Amino acid sequence: MTDSTTRTISDGSQHAWVRQDLASSFQFQWFDPQAWGASAEPVNAGGRGAAWFLKDTQGRWVLRHYRRGGLPGKLLTDRYLYLGQHRVRSVKEFLLLESLLKQGLPVPAPIAAWYQRQGLTYRAALIIERLEGVRSLLSLNRPEHAPLWEAAGRCIRRFHDAGVDHADLNATNILVRPDSGEVFLIDFDRSVQLAKAPAGAHWKAANLARLERGIYKHWAADAATTPPPLLKALMQGYA
């Protein structure tokens, strides 16, 4: 499950996949936000309150602990059934990001993945590169932002053409650098890259429908935004 760019490190029940150039300085406490002290800043936008911005001499990162949503989240919070390391969510996302980056797709670089077993369950976390100078697509809600929405549509199309089925494609997981027009996709938990991606694949339409529903749900609560032109620009870019 590893190559020359990644090293696996184990310590009893704890296991980590670490970028090779950082392996010599790696510590399992990287995944404990309290160990970072003032260098860990909670991420308040989106998610389930389980992400932190990290400042390190080696870079600026984002730490995310995996949390369950809905009814399972109320019962198990952060535990998942262990079905082998190849099914661990943090490891799968780490390896997918690594592969997408090598293919030239715009994603944050993976830094390290972690999981800890306890009986039949495990807890997991992931550290990725922090993208600088970006805003979520959802925050770019003025008519003059239409070219950025069109760029976002082109970006999504690149991923779809590469067979990437994003499990949670929403406007907060689309990040844009307004100054340069660069667009990135983030949060690939439960996402997959398929070997075949025909133009009419149902999952592509499902991705776009989910994105559109989320956008309109947000706009329904915020009358100050102008959805139709921006969404039209996104679909023009995708086409």
C-alpha positions in Angstrom: 0.0 0.0 0.0 3.0 2.3 0.0 5.6 3.5 -2.5 8.9 5.4 -2.2 7.1 8.6 -1.4 5.3 7.2 1.6 6.4 5.5 4.8 4.2 3.4 7.2 4.9 3.7 10.9 3.3 1.6 13.6 3.4 1.8 17.4 1.3 -0.9 19.0 -2.4 -0.1 18.2 -1.4 3.1 16.3 -0.6 3.2 12.6 0.4 6.0 10.3 1.1 6.7 6.6 3.5 9.6 6.4 5.0 11.5 3.5 8.5 10.2 3.1 10.3 13.5 3.5 8.6 14.1 6.8 9.0 10.6 8.2 12.2 11.3 10.2 10.4 14.0 12.2 7.0 12.3 12.5 5.4 11.9 15.9 2.0 10.3 16.7 1.1 13.4 18.7 0.7 15.3 15.4 -2.8 14.0 15.4 -3.6 15.4 18.9 -4.7 19.0 18.6 -4.0 19.6 22.3 -0.3 18.7 21.7 0.0 21.6 19.3 -1.1 24.1 21.9 -1.5 27.6 20.4 -0.3 26.3 17.0 -3.7 24.6 16.5 -6.6 26.8 15.5 -10.1 25.3 15.2 -11.7 25.4 11.8 -15.1 26.8 12.3 -16.5 26.7 8.7 -18.3 23.5 7.8 -17.5 20.0 9.1 -18.5 18.7 12.5 -16.1 20.7 14.7 -13.3 18.2 14.3 -10.7 20.1 12.2 -7.8 22.4 13.1 -5.4 24.6 11.2 -1.8 23.7 12.2 1.3 25.8 12.1 4.6 24.0 12.0 8.1 24.9 11.0 7.7 22.4 8.1 4.5 24.0 6.8 0.9 25.0 7.4 -1.5 22.1 7.6 -5.0 21.0 8.3 -5.8 18.2 10.8 -9.2 16.5 10.5 -10.5 13.9 12.8 -13.2 11.6 11.3 -16.6 12.0 12.9 -19.9 10.3 12.2 -23.0 12.2 11.3 -26.7 11.5 11.9 -27.9 8.9 14.4 -24.7 6.8 14.2 -22.7 9.9 15.2 -24.8 10.2 18.4 -23.9 6.7 19.4 -20.4 6.1 18.2 -19.1 9.6 17.5 -15.7 8.8 16.1 -15.5 5.0 15.8 -15.8 2.9 12.7 -15.8 -0.9 12.2 -12.4 -2.2 11.4 -12.4 -4.3 8.2 -8.7 -4.2 7.4 -6.3 -1.4 6.9 -7.2 -1.1 3.2 -10.7 0.0 4.3 -9.6 2.5 6.9 -11.1 5.9 5.9 -8.0 8.0 6.6 -5.7 5.7 4.7 -8.0 5.5 1.7 -8.3 9.3 1.5 -4.6 9.7 1.9 -3.8 7.3 -0.9 -6.4 8.8 -3.2 -5.1 12.3 -2.6 -1.6 11.1 -3.3 -2.7 9.5 -6.6 -4.8 12.5 -7.7 -1.9 14.9 -7.0 0.4 12.7 -9.2 -2.1 12.9 -12.0 -1.9 16.7 -11.8 -5.4 17.3 -10.4 -5.8 20.3 -8.0 -6.1 18.8 -4.5 -4.3 19.6 -1.3 -1.2 17.5 -0.7 -1.6 14.7 1.9 0.8 14.9 4.8 -0.1 12.0 7.1 -2.9 9.6 7.8 -3.5 7.9 11.2 -5.7 5.3 12.8 -5.9 3.5 16.1 -7.5 0.2 16.7 -9.6 -0.7 19.7 -11.1 -4.1 19.5 -13.3 -4.3 16.4 -13.3 -0.5 15.9 -10.9 2.2 15.0 -10.5 6.0 15.2 -8.9 7.9 12.4 -7.5 11.3 11.4 -5.8 12.9 8.4 -3.4 15.8 7.9 -3.3 17.6 4.6 -1.6 20.8 3.2 -3.4 24.0 4.0 -4.2 25.8 0.8 -3.4 29.5 1.1 -5.4 32.5 -0.2 -8.5 30.5 -0.9 -12.2 31.0 -0.3 -15.1 28.6 -0.6 -17.1 28.9 -3.8 -20.2 29.5 -1.7 -18.7 32.7 -0.3 -18.2 34.1 -3.9 -21.8 35.1 -4.4 -21.8 38.3 -6.4 -22.5 38.6 -10.1 -18.9 39.6 -10.9 -17.8 36.2 -9.5 -19.4 34.4 -12.5 -16.0 33.7 -14.1 -14.8 32.0 -11.0 -17.9 29.8 -11.0 -17.3 28.9 -14.6 -13.7 28.0 -13.6 -15.2 25.8 -10.9 -17.3 24.0 -13.4 -14.3 23.3 -15.6 -12.4 22.0 -12.5 -15.3 19.6 -11.7 -15.3 18.4 -15.3 -11.6 17.5 -15.0 -12.2 15.3 -12.0 -15.2 13.7 -13.7 -13.3 13.0 -16.9 -10.6 11.4 -14.7 -13.2 9.1 -13.1 -13.3 10.7 -9.7 -16.6 10.3 -7.9 -16.6 12.8 -5.1 -18.9 11.5 -2.3 -19.6 15.0 -0.9 -19.4 17.5 -3.7 -20.8 20.7 -2.2 -19.8 24.4 -2.7 -17.9 24.5 0.6 -15.6 21.7 -0.7 -14.8 23.8 -3.8 -12.0 26.3 -2.9 -11.0 29.2 -5.2 -8.1 31.6 -5.3 -9.9 34.7 -6.5 -6.6 36.4 -7.5 -5.5 33.7 -9.8 -8.7 31.9 -10.6 -7.3 28.5 -9.4 -9.9 26.0 -8.2 -9.3 23.1 -5.9 -11.5 20.2 -4.6 -11.1 19.0 -1.0 -12.6 16.5 1.4 -12.4 13.2 -0.5 -13.6 10.9 2.4 -15.5 8.0 0.8 -14.6 9.2 -2.7 -13.3 6.8 -5.4 -11.6 7.0 -8.7 -13.2 4.7 -11.2 -11.4 3.0 -14.1 -14.1 3.8 -16.6 -16.0 7.1 -16.7 -18.4 7.3 -19.6 -19.8 10.7 -20.3 -23.3 9.7 -19.3 -22.4 7.9 -16.0 -25.1 8.3 -13.5 -22.7 9.2 -10.7 -21.7 12.3 -12.5 -25.2 13.6 -12.7 -25.7 12.6 -9.0 -22.6 14.7 -8.1 -23.9 17.7 -9.9 -27.5 17.3 -8.5 -26.1 17.1 -5.0 -24.1 20.3 -5.6 -27.0 22.2 -7.0 -29.3 21.1 -4.1 -26.8 22.3 -1.5 -26.4 25.7 -3.3 -30.1 26.3 -3.5 -30.6 25.2 0.2 -28.0 27.9 1.2 -29.5 30.5 -1.0 -33.0 29.9 0.3 -31.7 31.1 3.7 -29.9 34.1 2.2 -31.9 36.4 0.0 -28.9 38.6 -0.7 -27.3 36.2 -3.1 -28.0 35.8 -6.8 -28.0 32.0 -7.6 -29.2 31.6 -11.2 -26.5 33.4 -13.1 -23.7 31.9 -11.0 -25.1 28.3 -11.3 -25.5 28.9 -15.0 -21.9 29.9 -15.2 -20.8 26.8 -13.4 -22.7 24.6 -15.7 -21.3 26.4 -18.7 -17.8 25.8 -17.4 -18.6 22.1 -16.9 -19.9 21.8 -20.4 
